[in-house]
Amino acid sequence: MNNRKQQLEAFERLLDIMDELRLKCPWDKKQTFQSLRHLTIEETYELGDAILDNNQEEIKKELGDLLLHIIFYAKIGSETGHFDMADVANEISEKLIYRHPHIYGDVKVANEEEVKQNWEKLKLKEGKSSVLEGVPKSLPALVKAARIQEKVAGVGFEWKQSTPILAKIKEEIQELEHEIAHNNHDAIEDEFGDVLFALINYARFLKINPENALERTNKKFIARFQFIEQKAKDQGQSITDLTLAEMEQFWIDAKTGIQ
């Protein structure tokens, strides 16, 4: 692994390359905060995929892509006179020091939960009007629900055991079934959302990230469905030629690892 001097040299090299690209490359010269935004989101998701796959080589590459974007934004900020890379690094450093008084101050904490609680209390002292103020509006709904629940739990708004949550899930499912029986579409959607929200809350007590869990299921489903498609091709057929019973049998084969 590289030592600290080598790491700093590598970072400085990247800063120098960014300066040169911004000066000489027609594409890089045209970029703005707004034009880079959707690309940054895409890079973040690609990093997330690499992490879920536990692909260390891809994680390294995607971290580089994301780091480039951070440096790009800082470069644009320096050109407008608002901030530069040093400002960005110093700001986060000061925030980390302030929000870790158990490391840089005399506060004592017993566990991870107390660290989280202190974090949220300090954020409110910084002038935040709500614990939920820091949850981005543009987050996907499932991720947003998880973050909302983490935030309110940080100030003690949560059940202490999982049993009431399971009861709440069952209650929400009953309410969903009631609205389904009455064929009230808007109410069905509301109750379905409540079921999802309760399940996401239960995931926290199981120490499960619901976004990761669902994405793992997505990947598993894709792999199994593509197994069915391949089996159809092996038989000289299209998947549309298979009956549901045949597809279900191939699905079972995929689950049990039969080739």
Backbone as CSV, one residue per row, in Angstrom:
resi,resn,N_x,N_y,N_z,CA_x,CA_y,CA_z,C_x,C_y,C_z
1,MET,0.838,-1.201,0.000,0.000,0.000,0.000,0.878,1.257,0.000
2,ASN,0.320,2.338,-0.496,1.052,3.604,-0.559,1.097,4.281,0.810
3,ASN,2.230,4.941,1.104,2.321,5.681,2.355,1.650,7.045,2.198
4,ARG,1.602,7.815,3.294,0.886,9.095,3.272,1.480,10.067,2.249
5,LYS,2.796,10.093,2.137,3.449,10.991,1.173,3.022,10.631,-0.254
6,GLN,2.989,9.349,-0.565,2.584,8.911,-1.896,1.105,9.220,-2.163
7,GLN,0.286,9.090,-1.131,-1.138,9.399,-1.280,-1.338,10.878,-1.589
8,LEU,-0.616,11.724,-0.869,-0.737,13.163,-1.097,-0.219,13.551,-2.483
9,GLU,0.848,12.908,-2.897,1.392,13.171,-4.239,0.389,12.769,-5.315
10,ALA,-0.274,11.643,-5.109,-1.266,11.179,-6.079,-2.451,12.147,-6.147
11,PHE,-2.859,12.662,-4.980,-3.967,13.614,-4.939,-3.580,14.918,-5.638
12,GLU,-2.362,15.384,-5.387,-1.885,16.604,-6.037,-1.796,16.412,-7.548
13,ARG,-1.373,15.234,-7.986,-1.313,14.931,-9.417,-2.697,15.051,-10.053
14,LEU,-3.708,14.534,-9.340,-5.073,14.609,-9.867,-5.556,16.052,-9.933
15,LEU,-5.195,16.856,-8.941,-5.545,18.279,-8.969,-4.902,18.974,-10.171
16,ASP,-3.646,18.640,-10.438,-2.933,19.234,-11.576,-3.583,18.826,-12.894
17,ILE,-3.956,17.566,-13.005,-4.616,17.088,-14.236,-5.937,17.814,-14.437
18,MET,-6.690,18.005,-13.348,-7.965,18.714,-13.457,-7.753,20.141,-13.935
19,ASP,-6.731,20.811,-13.422,-6.417,22.174,-13.865,-6.154,22.198,-15.371
20,GLU,-5.378,21.228,-15.833,-5.012,21.188,-17.244,-6.208,20.867,-18.136
21,LEU,-7.028,19.928,-17.706,-8.209,19.567,-18.491,-9.185,20.734,-18.583
22,ARG,-9.345,21.418,-17.480,-10.272,22.559,-17.455,-9.777,23.678,-18.375
23,LEU,-8.469,23.747,-18.549,-7.868,24.789,-19.381,-7.861,24.412,-20.861
24,LYS,-7.666,23.121,-21.169,-7.394,22.719,-22.547,-8.461,21.852,-23.216
25,CYS,-9.217,21.079,-22.453,-10.168,20.133,-23.060,-11.506,20.811,-23.345
26,PRO,-11.984,20.779,-24.598,-13.257,21.433,-24.952,-14.437,20.942,-24.116
27,TRP,-14.476,19.619,-23.838,-15.607,19.096,-23.058,-15.526,19.546,-21.607
28,ASP,-14.349,19.375,-21.005,-14.183,19.740,-19.597,-14.410,21.233,-19.364
29,LYS,-14.022,22.045,-20.320,-14.176,23.501,-20.192,-15.638,23.916,-20.114
30,LYS,-16.524,23.131,-20.738,-17.936,23.499,-20.821,-18.754,23.076,-19.603
31,GLN,-18.213,22.194,-18.768,-19.021,21.615,-17.696,-19.336,22.617,-16.583
32,THR,-20.525,22.430,-15.999,-21.003,23.254,-14.883,-21.501,22.323,-13.768
33,PHE,-21.853,22.903,-12.629,-22.452,22.094,-11.565,-23.652,21.320,-12.111
34,GLN,-24.485,22.049,-12.873,-25.727,21.461,-13.360,-25.473,20.335,-14.366
35,SER,-24.504,20.522,-15.263,-24.259,19.509,-16.291,-23.619,18.249,-15.704
36,LEU,-22.919,18.395,-14.582,-22.248,17.251,-13.962,-23.165,16.477,-13.010
37,ARG,-24.240,17.115,-12.569,-25.064,16.536,-11.515,-25.541,15.123,-11.839
38,HIS,-26.152,14.922,-12.996,-26.709,13.598,-13.316,-25.595,12.564,-13.492
39,LEU,-24.424,13.017,-13.942,-23.296,12.100,-14.092,-22.783,11.649,-12.723
40,THR,-22.790,12.579,-11.765,-22.354,12.242,-10.411,-23.287,11.219,-9.780
41,ILE,-24.582,11.405,-9.984,-25.569,10.451,-9.462,-25.323,9.070,-10.065
42,GLU,-25.070,9.033,-11.368,-24.799,7.768,-12.051,-23.548,7.094,-11.478
43,GLU,-22.499,7.884,-11.255,-21.267,7.322,-10.704,-21.489,6.772,-9.295
44,THR,-22.338,7.436,-8.527,-22.633,6.982,-7.175,-23.328,5.625,-7.201
45,TYR,-24.257,5.472,-8.121,-24.951,4.185,-8.242,-24.001,3.088,-8.724
46,GLU,-23.084,3.439,-9.606,-22.119,2.451,-10.080,-21.209,2.000,-8.935
47,LEU,-20.836,2.932,-8.068,-20.061,2.567,-6.879,-20.880,1.644,-5.988
48,GLY,-22.170,1.969,-5.831,-23.038,1.126,-5.022,-23.120,-0.290,-5.557
49,ASP,-23.196,-0.440,-6.883,-23.233,-1.768,-7.501,-21.950,-2.540,-7.192
50,ALA,-20.820,-1.849,-7.326,-19.529,-2.506,-7.075,-19.416,-2.964,-5.631
51,ILE,-19.948,-2.149,-4.708,-19.901,-2.511,-3.290,-20.774,-3.735,-3.026
52,LEU,-21.977,-3.751,-3.608,-22.862,-4.902,-3.426,-22.245,-6.179,-3.991
53,ASP,-21.528,-6.037,-5.101,-20.866,-7.201,-5.712,-19.569,-7.571,-4.998
54,ASN,-19.153,-6.719,-4.044,-17.888,-6.909,-3.316,-16.714,-7.069,-4.280
55,ASN,-16.756,-6.259,-5.357,-15.711,-6.289,-6.379,-14.704,-5.179,-6.058
56,GLN,-13.613,-5.555,-5.409,-12.652,-4.563,-4.925,-12.033,-3.732,-6.047
57,GLU,-11.771,-4.371,-7.178,-11.181,-3.645,-8.301,-12.146,-2.593,-8.831
58,GLU,-13.425,-2.964,-8.942,-14.426,-2.012,-9.423,-14.689,-0.919,-8.392
59,ILE,-14.659,-1.266,-7.110,-14.831,-0.248,-6.068,-13.743,0.809,-6.204
60,LYS,-12.508,0.352,-6.402,-11.383,1.283,-6.568,-11.620,2.214,-7.762
61,LYS,-12.039,1.634,-8.890,-12.260,2.433,-10.097,-13.389,3.441,-9.904
62,GLU,-14.493,2.972,-9.301,-15.645,3.857,-9.124,-15.363,4.949,-8.099
63,LEU,-14.557,4.645,-7.088,-14.147,5.688,-6.150,-13.340,6.762,-6.866
64,GLY,-12.502,6.324,-7.811,-11.735,7.291,-8.601,-12.643,8.188,-9.420
65,ASP,-13.666,7.588,-10.039,-14.616,8.390,-10.828,-15.330,9.405,-9.943
66,LEU,-15.724,8.974,-8.749,-16.440,9.876,-7.849,-15.506,10.964,-7.315
67,LEU,-14.266,10.591,-7.023,-13.286,11.580,-6.567,-13.046,12.636,-7.641
68,LEU,-12.994,12.201,-8.889,-12.828,13.151,-9.993,-13.951,14.181,-9.984
69,HIS,-15.173,13.721,-9.754,-16.310,14.642,-9.739,-16.193,15.647,-8.600
70,ILE,-15.767,15.184,-7.439,-15.603,16.095,-6.306,-14.568,17.165,-6.630
71,ILE,-13.461,16.744,-7.216,-12.413,17.699,-7.589,-12.911,18.638,-8.688
72,PHE,-13.724,18.102,-9.594,-14.282,18.920,-10.685,-15.159,20.037,-10.111
73,TYR,-16.042,19.676,-9.172,-16.911,20.685,-8.550,-16.076,21.736,-7.815
74,ALA,-15.043,21.280,-7.106,-14.195,22.212,-6.370,-13.469,23.156,-7.319
75,LYS,-13.048,22.635,-8.471,-12.379,23.463,-9.467,-13.318,24.545,-9.994
76,ILE,-14.545,24.155,-10.304,-15.531,25.138,-10.784,-15.793,26.175,-9.697
77,GLY,-15.893,25.708,-8.436,-16.110,26.642,-7.331,-14.979,27.637,-7.181
78,SER,-13.744,27.176,-7.449,-12.599,28.086,-7.338,-12.628,29.136,-8.446
79,GLU,-13.140,28.763,-9.609,-13.218,29.698,-10.739,-14.249,30.796,-10.506
80,THR,-15.300,30.460,-9.760,-16.322,31.462,-9.459,-15.975,32.245,-8.191
81,GLY,-14.901,31.818,-7.508,-14.473,32.517,-6.307,-15.248,32.148,-5.056
82,HIS,-16.048,31.063,-5.107,-16.853,30.686,-3.950,-16.109,29.751,-2.992
83,PHE,-15.361,28.799,-3.515,-14.616,27.866,-2.674,-13.651,27.085,-3.548
84,ASP,-12.665,26.447,-2.898,-11.762,25.565,-3.641,-11.622,24.250,-2.873
85,MET,-10.739,23.380,-3.323,-10.608,22.061,-2.723,-10.194,22.144,-1.262
86,ALA,-9.343,23.109,-0.923,-8.917,23.275,0.475,-10.110,23.655,1.347
87,ASP,-10.976,24.536,0.845,-12.169,24.921,1.600,-13.066,23.713,1.860
88,VAL,-13.227,22.881,0.824,-14.064,21.686,0.958,-13.493,20.760,2.025
89,ALA,-12.191,20.493,1.940,-11.547,19.579,2.886,-11.550,20.139,4.306
90,ASN,-11.287,21.444,4.441,-11.258,22.052,5.770,-12.649,22.074,6.403
91,GLU,-13.661,22.327,5.578,-15.031,22.380,6.112,-15.452,21.028,6.679
92,ILE,-15.193,19.954,5.941,-15.584,18.642,6.436,-14.719,18.238,7.627
93,SER,-13.470,18.666,7.643,-12.599,18.361,8.784,-13.131,19.020,10.050
94,GLU,-13.512,20.299,9.948,-14.048,21.014,11.106,-15.358,20.388,11.580
95,LYS,-16.193,19.962,10.624,-17.463,19.329,10.981,-17.221,18.015,11.729
96,LEU,-16.287,17.221,11.228,-15.990,15.939,11.866,-15.458,16.131,13.284
97,ILE,-14.594,17.126,13.466,-14.050,17.405,14.800,-15.169,17.847,15.748
98,TYR,-16.042,18.728,15.265,-17.134,19.255,16.094,-18.127,18.164,16.473
99,ARG,-18.405,17.278,15.526,-19.429,16.250,15.771,-18.868,14.976,16.408
100,HIS,-17.602,14.979,16.743,-16.997,13.856,17.460,-16.358,14.342,18.765
101,PRO,-17.155,14.954,19.633,-16.589,15.455,20.896,-16.073,14.339,21.794
102,HIS,-16.510,13.099,21.529,-16.009,11.960,22.308,-14.595,11.575,21.872
103,ILE,-14.146,12.132,20.742,-12.775,11.919,20.274,-11.931,13.163,20.486
104,TYR,-12.497,14.334,20.138,-11.733,15.582,20.185,-12.133,16.482,21.363
105,GLY,-12.986,15.967,22.247,-13.396,16.731,23.415,-13.437,15.843,24.637
106,ASP,-14.268,16.231,25.613,-14.316,15.483,26.869,-15.623,14.719,27.051
107,VAL,-16.406,14.569,25.978,-17.668,13.832,26.057,-17.390,12.335,26.111
108,LYS,-18.149,11.623,26.940,-17.999,10.181,27.063,-19.197,9.484,26.415
109,VAL,-18.940,8.441,25.646,-20.028,7.665,25.037,-19.795,6.188,25.334
110,ALA,-20.920,5.460,25.460,-20.827,4.041,25.795,-20.851,3.146,24.580
111,ASN,-21.505,3.622,23.504,-21.678,2.756,22.333,-22.000,3.582,21.086
112,GLU,-22.213,2.873,19.993,-22.502,3.500,18.704,-23.789,4.318,18.746
113,GLU,-24.807,3.826,19.473,-26.084,4.527,19.528,-25.942,5.904,20.169
114,GLU,-25.130,6.005,21.196,-24.922,7.304,21.837,-24.175,8.263,20.913
115,VAL,-23.296,7.720,20.085,-22.610,8.553,19.093,-23.642,9.156,18.132
116,LYS,-24.570,8.320,17.647,-25.601,8.794,16.720,-26.489,9.848,17.370
117,GLN,-26.873,9.618,18.614,-27.727,10.571,19.319,-27.026,11.912,19.494
118,ASN,-25.749,11.873,19.877,-24.985,13.113,20.017,-24.873,13.847,18.690
119,TRP,-24.680,13.081,17.619,-24.565,13.652,16.272,-25.804,14.471,15.935
120,GLU,-26.996,13.891,16.170,-28.240,14.585,15.839,-28.453,15.805,16.739
121,LYS,-28.095,15.694,18.015,-28.240,16.831,18.921,-27.345,17.994,18.491
122,LEU,-26.121,17.658,18.077,-25.193,18.696,17.635,-25.684,19.374,16.361
123,LYS,-26.297,18.598,15.470,-26.827,19.179,14.236,-27.915,20.198,14.542
124,LEU,-28.769,19.899,15.527,-29.815,20.850,15.912,-29.209,22.112,16.505
125,LYS,-28.097,21.964,17.238,-27.416,23.124,17.800,-26.806,24.003,16.712
126,GLU,-26.540,23.398,15.556,-25.950,24.153,14.444,-26.982,25.032,13.744
127,GLY,-28.233,24.953,14.172,-29.265,25.796,13.579,-30.245,25.055,12.703
128,LYS,-30.160,23.723,12.644,-31.129,22.955,11.879,-32.499,23.103,12.536
129,SER,-33.527,23.359,11.735,-34.856,23.547,12.299,-35.560,22.227,12.556
130,SER,-35.077,21.154,11.935,-35.693,19.850,12.096,-34.640,18.760,11.981
131,VAL,-34.857,17.683,12.729,-33.976,16.523,12.621,-33.980,15.981,11.195
132,LEU,-35.113,16.140,10.504,-35.270,15.587,9.157,-34.807,16.541,8.056
133,GLU,-34.275,17.675,8.447,-33.864,18.678,7.458,-32.765,18.173,6.532
134,GLY,-31.930,17.268,7.052,-30.795,16.796,6.267,-31.111,15.660,5.319
135,VAL,-32.376,15.218,5.246,-32.746,14.134,4.331,-33.035,14.737,2.963
136,PRO,-32.213,14.448,1.952,-32.423,15.048,0.625,-33.787,14.710,0.032
137,LYS,-34.461,15.693,-0.529,-35.783,15.485,-1.111,-35.735,14.561,-2.319
138,SER,-34.605,14.550,-3.024,-34.506,13.796,-4.271,-34.084,12.340,-4.072
139,LEU,-33.909,11.903,-2.818,-33.549,10.503,-2.584,-34.657,9.582,-3.087
140,PRO,-34.301,8.399,-3.611,-35.333,7.406,-3.917,-36.147,7.112,-2.671
141,ALA,-37.433,6.830,-2.842,-38.353,6.720,-1.713,-37.912,5.687,-0.680
142,LEU,-37.408,4.528,-1.126,-37.014,3.490,-0.174,-35.829,3.959,0.671
143,VAL,-34.855,4.570,0.029,-33.680,5.082,0.757,-34.102,6.215,1.683
144,LYS,-35.002,7.071,1.198,-35.463,8.198,2.007,-36.171,7.708,3.265
145,ALA,-37.018,6.676,3.125,-37.731,6.138,4.282,-36.739,5.627,5.334
146,ALA,-35.707,4.915,4.874,-34.706,4.396,5.799,-33.974,5.531,6.511
147,ARG,-33.623,6.576,5.770,-32.895,7.705,6.365,-33.785,8.468,7.354
148,ILE,-35.070,8.634,7.008,-36.002,9.303,7.920,-36.046,8.556,9.246
149,GLN,-36.161,7.239,9.168,-36.268,6.435,10.380,-34.975,6.457,11.183
150,GLU,-33.836,6.453,10.506,-32.556,6.552,11.202,-32.434,7.891,11.927
151,LYS,-32.894,8.948,11.252,-32.793,10.293,11.837,-33.628,10.410,13.106
152,VAL,-34.894,9.988,13.045,-35.761,10.146,14.219,-35.336,9.194,15.338
153,ALA,-34.779,8.033,14.961,-34.272,7.111,15.988,-33.108,7.736,16.737
154,GLY,-32.365,8.597,16.033,-31.215,9.260,16.644,-31.573,10.178,17.791
155,VAL,-32.844,10.600,17.862,-33.295,11.435,18.977,-34.278,10.674,19.860
156,GLY,-34.293,9.340,19.714,-35.081,8.505,20.619,-36.485,8.172,20.182
157,PHE,-36.882,8.572,18.964,-38.244,8.299,18.494,-38.272,6.944,17.790
158,GLU,-38.316,5.875,18.583,-38.369,4.529,18.029,-38.734,3.535,19.121
159,TRP,-39.217,2.378,18.697,-39.474,1.301,19.648,-38.148,0.716,20.125
160,LYS,-38.157,0.216,21.328,-36.937,-0.356,21.903,-36.786,-1.841,21.576
161,GLN,-37.903,-2.498,21.254,-37.864,-3.899,20.841,-38.541,-4.048,19.485
162,SER,-38.288,-5.191,18.845,-38.840,-5.422,17.518,-40.272,-5.928,17.546
163,THR,-40.729,-6.472,18.684,-42.072,-7.075,18.754,-43.182,-6.097,18.351
164,PRO,-43.197,-4.862,18.853,-44.248,-3.931,18.432,-44.203,-3.624,16.939
165,ILE,-43.020,-3.682,16.341,-42.916,-3.401,14.910,-43.563,-4.514,14.107
166,LEU,-43.329,-5.756,14.525,-43.977,-6.882,13.858,-45.493,-6.760,13.965
167,ALA,-45.973,-6.360,15.139,-47.414,-6.159,15.324,-47.917,-5.051,14.410
168,LYS,-47.100,-3.997,14.248,-47.475,-2.879,13.382,-47.544,-3.325,11.927
169,ILE,-46.603,-4.169,11.511,-46.607,-4.679,10.140,-47.889,-5.464,9.884
170,LYS,-48.244,-6.333,10.835,-49.469,-7.127,10.691,-50.700,-6.229,10.649
171,GLU,-50.695,-5.196,11.468,-51.810,-4.243,11.481,-51.928,-3.527,10.140
172,GLU,-50.790,-3.103,9.602,-50.810,-2.394,8.321,-51.269,-3.320,7.183
173,ILE,-50.878,-4.592,7.238,-51.311,-5.543,6.214,-52.826,-5.749,6.291
174,GLN,-53.358,-5.810,7.515,-54.809,-5.942,7.681,-55.539,-4.731,7.106
175,GLU,-54.994,-3.542,7.335,-55.603,-2.325,6.796,-55.525,-2.318,5.273
176,LEU,-54.408,-2.846,4.734,-54.277,-2.950,3.281,-55.330,-3.915,2.731
177,GLU,-55.483,-5.065,3.370,-56.476,-6.048,2.926,-57.885,-5.468,2.973
178,HIS,-58.152,-4.650,3.987,-59.467,-4.007,4.117,-59.743,-3.090,2.929
179,GLU,-58.761,-2.295,2.546,-58.955,-1.359,1.432,-59.026,-2.105,0.099
180,ILE,-58.280,-3.212,-0.015,-58.349,-4.017,-1.231,-59.763,-4.575,-1.389
181,ALA,-60.332,-5.028,-0.282,-61.698,-5.567,-0.315,-62.710,-4.516,-0.748
182,HIS,-62.426,-3.254,-0.421,-63.329,-2.157,-0.788,-62.944,-1.509,-2.118
183,ASN,-61.857,-2.010,-2.723,-61.430,-1.566,-4.058,-61.250,-0.044,-4.143
184,ASN,-60.655,0.515,-3.089,-60.384,1.959,-3.051,-58.921,2.167,-3.422
185,HIS,-58.689,2.561,-4.679,-57.313,2.574,-5.186,-56.406,3.519,-4.411
186,ASP,-56.866,4.734,-4.152,-56.023,5.694,-3.437,-55.684,5.192,-2.032
187,ALA,-56.682,4.624,-1.356,-56.457,4.109,-0.007,-55.550,2.882,-0.035
188,ILE,-55.686,2.066,-1.074,-54.802,0.901,-1.230,-53.353,1.362,-1.347
189,GLU,-53.136,2.401,-2.152,-51.776,2.922,-2.321,-51.230,3.456,-1.003
190,ASP,-52.070,4.169,-0.252,-51.646,4.692,1.048,-51.248,3.562,1.990
191,GLU,-52.101,2.542,2.069,-51.833,1.440,2.996,-50.634,0.600,2.552
192,PHE,-50.466,0.454,1.248,-49.300,-0.276,0.737,-48.022,0.459,1.142
193,GLY,-48.055,1.776,1.038,-46.913,2.581,1.475,-46.631,2.406,2.952
194,ASP,-47.702,2.317,3.760,-47.529,2.117,5.198,-46.882,0.766,5.497
195,VAL,-47.273,-0.276,4.729,-46.667,-1.601,4.907,-45.172,-1.537,4.605
196,LEU,-44.826,-0.897,3.496,-43.415,-0.776,3.127,-42.633,-0.012,4.195
197,PHE,-43.218,1.076,4.683,-42.535,1.897,5.683,-42.277,1.095,6.953
198,ALA,-43.276,0.288,7.355,-43.125,-0.533,8.554,-42.065,-1.618,8.349
199,LEU,-42.029,-2.211,7.145,-41.025,-3.240,6.850,-39.615,-2.647,6.872
200,ILE,-39.482,-1.435,6.339,-38.182,-0.768,6.332,-37.731,-0.486,7.765
201,ASN,-38.683,-0.105,8.604,-38.354,0.135,10.008,-37.895,-1.153,10.690
202,TYR,-38.563,-2.260,10.374,-38.180,-3.554,10.957,-36.775,-3.953,10.512
203,ALA,-36.415,-3.596,9.276,-35.087,-3.932,8.749,-33.991,-3.350,9.637
204,ARG,-34.216,-2.163,10.184,-33.200,-1.552,11.048,-32.933,-2.416,12.278
205,PHE,-34.005,-3.005,12.830,-33.836,-3.837,14.024,-33.144,-5.153,13.691
206,LEU,-33.236,-5.558,12.438,-32.550,-6.771,11.996,-31.125,-6.468,11.530
207,LYS,-30.728,-5.167,11.631,-29.407,-4.724,11.164,-29.241,-4.988,9.664
208,ILE,-30.334,-4.768,8.921,-30.333,-4.970,7.473,-30.567,-3.633,6.789
209,ASN,-29.785,-3.353,5.757,-30.054,-2.187,4.921,-31.099,-2.595,3.888
210,PRO,-32.304,-2.026,3.931,-33.372,-2.470,3.026,-33.054,-2.246,1.555
211,GLU,-32.335,-1.185,1.245,-31.949,-0.925,-0.150,-31.031,-2.037,-0.646
212,ASN,-30.037,-2.399,0.171,-29.123,-3.473,-0.207,-29.862,-4.807,-0.328
213,ALA,-30.771,-5.060,0.611,-31.519,-6.321,0.591,-32.349,-6.439,-0.681
214,LEU,-33.037,-5.352,-1.046,-33.874,-5.392,-2.246,-33.024,-5.520,-3.497
215,GLU,-31.880,-4.834,-3.513,-31.023,-4.921,-4.695,-30.431,-6.321,-4.836
216,ARG,-30.114,-6.972,-3.736,-29.642,-8.352,-3.802,-30.726,-9.255,-4.391
217,THR,-31.960,-9.015,-3.996,-33.069,-9.789,-4.555,-33.232,-9.495,-6.041
218,ASN,-33.080,-8.236,-6.429,-33.142,-7.879,-7.851,-32.104,-8.659,-8.653
219,LYS,-30.879,-8.665,-8.137,-29.795,-9.369,-8.834,-30.064,-10.865,-8.906
220,LYS,-30.592,-11.417,-7.818,-30.909,-12.840,-7.775,-32.003,-13.185,-8.788
221,PHE,-33.022,-12.321,-8.846,-34.115,-12.549,-9.796,-33.608,-12.490,-11.230
222,ILE,-32.775,-11.486,-11.520,-32.234,-11.342,-12.875,-31.459,-12.591,-13.279
223,ALA,-30.599,-13.068,-12.361,-29.786,-14.251,-12.664,-30.666,-15.469,-12.939
224,ARG,-31.703,-15.651,-12.138,-32.581,-16.805,-12.310,-33.436,-16.695,-13.571
225,PHE,-33.892,-15.492,-13.872,-34.700,-15.321,-15.080,-33.851,-15.524,-16.335
226,GLN,-32.627,-15.029,-16.277,-31.732,-15.227,-17.422,-31.366,-16.704,-17.582
227,PHE,-31.376,-17.462,-16.486,-31.186,-18.912,-16.548,-32.327,-19.536,-17.354
228,ILE,-33.555,-19.069,-17.095,-34.714,-19.575,-17.840,-34.566,-19.246,-19.322
229,GLU,-34.151,-18.007,-19.625,-33.969,-17.606,-21.027,-32.936,-18.482,-21.721
230,GLN,-31.847,-18.774,-21.006,-30.795,-19.601,-21.595,-31.289,-21.022,-21.828
231,LYS,-32.069,-21.556,-20.901,-32.617,-22.894,-21.061,-33.529,-22.969,-22.287
232,ALA,-34.303,-21.918,-22.495,-35.172,-21.879,-23.675,-34.330,-21.880,-24.947
233,LYS,-33.247,-21.093,-24.954,-32.357,-21.047,-26.117,-31.710,-22.402,-26.360
234,ASP,-31.316,-23.080,-25.268,-30.688,-24.400,-25.393,-31.624,-25.399,-26.071
235,GLN,-32.914,-25.159,-25.938,-33.911,-26.037,-26.554,-34.368,-25.525,-27.917
236,GLY,-33.682,-24.464,-28.381,-34.049,-23.890,-29.664,-35.350,-23.118,-29.624
237,GLN,-35.702,-22.597,-28.464,-36.951,-21.868,-28.299,-36.697,-20.452,-27.790
238,SER,-37.736,-19.636,-27.907,-37.738,-18.328,-27.245,-38.457,-18.503,-25.923
239,ILE,-38.157,-17.647,-24.981,-38.827,-17.756,-23.683,-40.337,-17.617,-23.832
240,THR,-40.775,-16.897,-24.859,-42.215,-16.729,-25.076,-42.872,-18.025,-25.535
241,ASP,-42.067,-18.994,-25.950,-42.616,-20.294,-26.373,-42.866,-21.218,-25.188
242,LEU,-42.284,-20.913,-24.045,-42.428,-21.767,-22.877,-43.763,-21.540,-22.185
243,THR,-44.312,-22.595,-21.622,-45.506,-22.454,-20.796,-45.081,-21.964,-19.418
244,LEU,-46.046,-21.481,-18.659,-45.743,-21.026,-17.309,-45.192,-22.179,-16.472
245,ALA,-45.742,-23.376,-16.658,-45.272,-24.547,-15.905,-43.813,-24.856,-16.228
246,GLU,-43.445,-24.722,-17.507,-42.054,-24.969,-17.903,-41.130,-23.909,-17.300
247,MET,-41.565,-22.652,-17.336,-40.756,-21.585,-16.747,-40.592,-21.778,-15.252
248,GLU,-41.652,-22.216,-14.584,-41.570,-22.443,-13.139,-40.597,-23.575,-12.816
249,GLN,-40.558,-24.616,-13.656,-39.629,-25.709,-13.429,-38.188,-25.246,-13.606
250,PHE,-37.949,-24.449,-14.639,-36.605,-23.908,-14.834,-36.228,-22.979,-13.679
251,TRP,-37.216,-22.255,-13.167,-36.969,-21.366,-12.015,-36.501,-22.188,-10.814
252,ILE,-37.175,-23.299,-10.571,-36.767,-24.195,-9.487,-35.355,-24.733,-9.732
253,ASP,-35.073,-25.080,-10.979,-33.730,-25.557,-11.330,-32.678,-24.490,-11.020
254,ALA,-33.024,-23.232,-11.354,-32.087,-22.136,-11.115,-31.836,-21.974,-9.603
255,LYS,-32.876,-22.104,-8.807,-32.741,-21.956,-7.353,-31.894,-23.080,-6.761
256,THR,-32.022,-24.281,-7.308,-31.296,-25.414,-6.747,-29.948,-25.639,-7.393
257,GLY,-29.639,-24.806,-8.408,-28.330,-24.887,-9.040,-28.207,-25.981,-10.077
258,ILE,-29.351,-26.487,-10.575,-29.319,-27.511,-11.616,-29.023,-26.868,-12.960
259,GLN,-28.031,-27.372,-13.667,-27.635,-26.789,-14.957,-28.206,-27.606,-16.107
